[in-house]
Amino acid sequence: MARYLVSRLAVVIPVVLVVLLITFTLGYYAPGDPILIIYGEDLYRLRPEDLARMRRNLGLDRPFWEQYLDYMGRTVRGDLGRSIASKVPVNRLLASSLPISLQLGLLAGVVLALLGIPLGVLAALRHNTLLDYLIVSLALVVRSVPVFVLAPLLLILLVLQLKIMDVPAAWKGIATPAVVLPVILLAAYPLADVIRQTRAGVLEVLQEDYVRTARAKGLTLILIITRHVLRNALIPVVTSLGLIVNGLIHGSVYLDRIFNIPGFGNLVVTGIQRLDFPVILGTTVFSALLVIAANLVVDLIYPFLDPRVTYSGREGR
């Protein structure tokens, strides 16, 4: 396992380097002037020599590769730079926003497990019935409506029409009723994938010989599902954990702004709006690391779900 982990980490390093290079290149050649973020309209009142000094202090007058290698060196040391707009270290901004998003993501993951897996199993057990069609159709509808469309529609319905919720105001913490709707919406984006993959996995496993044998022995349906079916049927769901994490990050970018949540998504959008290059780079790198870590976790737990798979990448004999 240790050798496999080292080999996987050796693959991760080039991926992170490529992500850094692409993001840095796009940010370097993007239109806009970071100095404008600092001075705003007063920028045009500054003398040329003052502008030159500012660019020199920020390192903006150096060639592309020199800036990139300098950033790479600082990133390897764990220094993601300092926000141009707020002068706060990016590490501190991430440290204040990530815990909120991680808590919301964990709650959304619980909702995914409590809704997606049972609905997928139920759809498989009622295959080609009205209930099956209803669950699959509902999942497709939810998957087809973007989060940035679904969230305002639900706010209009629940806040303005039904008046069962208050207008999102200042963030008051994770342990408040206001967190319910963001968590549900955050889970809605990948929910359809979990339902469909669980349904497909259960349908496939139900056709296996050992399931027929368990039925012939008189085991109840609940025991067959919990003991024999779910472990193998959930392998596709676990395999797509990286995509699920990516969906949660994607959803938080919109929901943090809509519900005034000072989370990771809010930090991403604020950095883009202000053309805050260090913040954009830091959040991009961290997003890539989260997805890579999720895929690495999948690779590590996969052999426990399917004993035929070993850490050497070969099926057991």
C-alpha positions in Angstrom: 0.0 0.0 0.0 2.8 2.4 0.9 4.5 1.8 -2.5 1.2 2.4 -4.3 0.6 5.6 -2.3 4.0 6.9 -3.3 3.4 6.1 -6.9 0.1 7.9 -6.9 1.6 11.0 -5.2 4.3 11.0 -7.9 1.5 11.4 -10.4 -0.2 14.1 -8.4 2.8 16.4 -8.5 2.9 16.9 -12.3 -0.9 17.4 -12.3 -0.6 20.2 -9.7 2.3 21.8 -11.7 0.2 21.7 -14.9 -2.8 23.3 -13.1 -0.5 26.0 -11.7 1.0 26.7 -15.1 -2.3 26.9 -16.9 -3.9 29.1 -14.2 -0.9 31.4 -13.9 -0.7 31.8 -17.7 -4.4 32.7 -18.0 -4.1 35.1 -15.2 -1.0 36.7 -16.5 -2.5 37.4 -19.9 -6.0 38.2 -18.7 -7.2 41.8 -19.4 -7.1 44.2 -16.5 -4.6 45.9 -14.2 -4.0 44.7 -10.6 -2.9 48.2 -9.7 -6.4 49.4 -10.6 -7.7 47.2 -7.7 -5.6 49.1 -5.2 -6.2 52.7 -6.3 -9.4 52.6 -8.3 -10.1 55.8 -10.1 -7.2 57.5 -8.3 -4.9 55.4 -10.5 -5.0 58.0 -13.3 -3.9 60.7 -10.9 -0.6 58.9 -10.1 2.6 59.9 -11.8 4.3 57.4 -14.2 7.2 57.0 -11.8 4.8 56.1 -9.0 3.1 53.5 -11.1 6.5 52.0 -12.1 7.5 51.8 -8.5 4.2 50.1 -7.6 4.7 47.5 -10.3 8.2 46.9 -9.2 7.2 46.4 -5.6 4.5 43.9 -6.6 6.9 42.2 -9.1 4.6 42.9 -12.0 7.5 44.4 -14.1 9.3 41.0 -14.3 9.1 38.6 -17.2 6.5 35.8 -17.2 8.8 32.9 -16.4 10.5 34.8 -13.6 7.2 35.6 -12.0 6.0 32.0 -12.5 9.2 30.4 -11.0 9.0 32.8 -8.0 5.4 31.9 -7.4 6.2 28.2 -7.7 9.0 28.5 -5.2 6.7 30.3 -2.7 3.9 27.7 -3.2 6.3 24.8 -2.5 7.1 26.5 0.8 3.4 26.8 1.6 3.2 30.6 0.9 0.3 31.4 -1.5 1.1 35.1 -1.5 -0.9 38.1 -0.2 -4.2 39.4 -1.6 -3.7 42.5 -3.7 -7.1 44.0 -2.7 -7.1 43.3 1.1 -3.4 42.9 1.8 -4.3 39.7 3.8 -2.3 36.5 3.2 -4.1 34.1 1.0 -3.4 31.3 3.5 -5.4 33.2 6.1 -8.3 33.8 3.7 -8.4 30.1 2.9 -8.2 29.2 6.6 -11.2 31.4 7.4 -13.4 30.3 4.5 -12.6 26.6 4.0 -14.0 25.4 7.4 -17.4 26.9 6.5 -17.4 25.3 3.1 -16.1 21.9 4.4 -18.9 21.8 7.0 -21.5 22.6 4.3 -19.9 20.0 2.0 -20.1 17.3 4.7 -23.7 18.1 5.5 -24.5 18.0 1.7 -22.7 14.6 1.6 -24.9 13.3 4.4 -28.0 14.5 2.4 -26.6 12.8 -0.7 -26.2 9.5 1.1 -29.6 9.7 2.9 -31.5 10.6 -0.3 -29.5 9.4 -3.3 -28.7 5.9 -2.2 -32.2 4.9 -0.9 -33.9 6.5 -3.9 -31.5 4.6 -6.3 -32.1 1.3 -4.5 -35.9 1.9 -4.5 -35.9 2.7 -8.2 -33.9 -0.5 -8.9 -36.3 -2.6 -6.9 -39.3 -1.1 -8.7 -37.6 -1.3 -12.1 -39.8 -0.3 -15.1 -42.6 0.8 -12.8 -44.2 4.2 -12.4 -42.1 4.8 -9.2 -38.9 4.0 -11.1 -39.8 6.4 -13.9 -40.8 9.1 -11.4 -37.5 8.9 -9.5 -35.4 8.9 -12.6 -37.3 11.7 -14.2 -37.1 13.8 -11.0 -33.3 13.2 -10.9 -32.9 14.3 -14.5 -34.9 17.4 -13.9 -32.9 18.4 -10.9 -29.7 17.7 -12.7 -30.8 19.7 -15.7 -31.6 22.9 -13.8 -28.4 24.8 -12.9 -27.8 25.7 -9.3 -27.8 29.5 -10.0 -31.3 29.1 -11.5 -32.7 26.7 -9.0 -31.6 28.7 -5.9 -33.3 32.0 -6.9 -36.5 30.1 -7.8 -36.6 28.4 -4.4 -35.9 31.7 -2.7 -38.8 33.4 -4.5 -41.1 30.5 -3.6 -40.1 30.0 0.0 -39.4 33.6 1.0 -41.7 35.8 -1.1 -44.6 33.4 -1.9 -44.9 30.9 1.0 -43.1 33.2 3.5 -41.7 30.2 5.5 -38.1 31.5 5.3 -36.4 34.8 5.9 -34.4 36.7 3.3 -30.7 35.6 3.5 -28.9 38.1 5.6 -25.5 38.1 7.4 -24.0 34.7 8.0 -24.7 33.5 11.6 -22.9 30.2 11.6 -23.5 26.6 10.6 -25.8 25.7 13.5 -28.8 27.8 12.3 -32.0 27.0 10.3 -30.7 29.2 7.5 -28.2 26.5 6.5 -30.9 24.0 5.5 -31.7 25.4 2.1 -28.0 25.9 1.0 -27.2 22.4 2.0 -30.1 20.9 0.1 -29.2 23.0 -3.0 -25.6 22.0 -2.7 -26.5 18.3 -2.6 -29.0 18.7 -5.5 -26.3 19.1 -8.2 -24.7 15.7 -7.8 -27.9 14.0 -6.4 -29.0 12.8 -9.8 -25.7 11.1 -10.5 -25.8 9.3 -7.2 -29.4 8.1 -7.8 -28.6 6.9 -11.4 -25.3 5.2 -10.5 -26.9 3.5 -7.4 -29.8 2.3 -9.5 -27.6 0.9 -12.2 -25.3 -0.8 -9.7 -28.2 -2.4 -7.8 -29.8 -3.6 -11.1 -26.6 -5.2 -12.2 -25.8 -6.9 -8.8 -29.4 -8.3 -8.5 -28.7 -10.4 -11.6 -25.7 -12.1 -10.0 -25.8 -15.8 -9.1 -25.0 -15.3 -5.4 -28.0 -13.0 -5.0 -30.2 -15.7 -6.6 -28.7 -18.2 -4.1 -29.5 -15.9 -1.2 -33.0 -15.6 -2.3 -33.3 -19.4 -2.7 -32.1 -19.8 0.9 -35.0 -17.7 2.1 -33.2 -14.5 3.1 -35.4 -11.4 3.3 -35.1 -8.7 0.7 -33.7 -6.2 3.3 -30.9 -8.7 4.3 -30.0 -9.4 0.7 -29.8 -5.6 -0.1 -27.8 -4.7 3.0 -25.5 -7.7 3.2 -24.9 -8.7 -0.4 -26.1 -6.0 -2.9 -25.1 -2.5 -1.5 -21.4 -3.2 -1.1 -20.9 -4.1 -4.8 -23.6 -1.7 -6.1 -22.0 1.3 -4.5 -18.6 0.8 -6.2 -19.6 3.1 -9.1 -20.8 5.8 -6.7 -17.5 5.6 -4.8 -15.6 5.7 -8.0 -17.2 9.0 -9.0 -16.4 10.6 -5.6 -14.0 13.0 -7.4 -16.8 14.2 -9.6 -19.1 14.6 -6.6 -16.5 16.8 -4.8 -16.1 18.8 -8.0 -19.9 19.3 -8.1 -19.9 20.5 -4.5 -17.1 23.0 -5.2 -19.0 24.1 -8.4 -22.2 24.6 -6.4 -20.6 26.5 -3.6 -19.4 29.2 -5.9 -23.0 30.2 -6.7 -24.6 29.4 -3.3 -22.1 31.3 -1.2 -22.9 34.5 -3.1 -26.7 34.0 -3.1 -26.9 33.2 0.6 -24.2 35.5 1.8 -22.0 32.7 3.1 -18.4 33.7 3.7 -17.1 30.4 2.3 -14.7 29.1 -0.3 -17.0 29.9 -3.2 -17.5 33.5 -2.1 -13.7 33.8 -1.9 -13.4 32.5 -5.5 -16.0 34.9 -6.9 -14.5 37.9 -5.0 -11.1 37.1 -6.2 -12.3 37.0 -9.8 -14.3 40.2 -9.6 -11.4 42.1 -8.2 -8.8 40.5 -10.5 -7.0 39.5 -7.3 -4.4 37.2 -8.9 -3.0 35.6 -5.7 -6.5 34.7 -4.5 -7.4 33.3 -7.9 -4.3 31.1 -8.0 -4.7 30.0 -4.4 -8.3 29.0 -4.7 -7.6 27.2 -8.0 -4.8 25.2 -6.6 -6.8 24.3 -3.5 -9.8 23.2 -5.7 -7.5 21.0 -7.7 -6.0 19.5 -4.6 -9.4 18.7 -3.2 -10.4 16.8 -6.3 -7.1 15.0 -6.5 -7.4 14.1 -2.8 -10.9 12.7 -3.4 -9.7 10.5 -6.3 -6.8 9.3 -4.1 -9.1 8.3 -1.3 -11.2 6.4 -3.9 -8.1 4.5 -5.1 -7.2 3.6 -1.5 -10.6 2.3 -0.4 -11.5 0.6 -3.7 -9.7 -2.7 -2.8 -11.8 -2.9 0.4 -15.0 -2.7 -1.7 -13.8 -5.1 -4.4 -11.3 -7.7 -3.1 -10.4 -8.6 -6.7 -8.6 -5.2 -7.0 -5.2 -4.8 -5.4 -3.0 -1.8 -4.8 -0.7 -3.0 -7.6 -3.6 -2.3 -10.0 -4.1 -6.0 -10.9 -7.1 -8.1 -10.1 -6.6 -10.8 -7.6 -6.7 -14.4 -8.8 
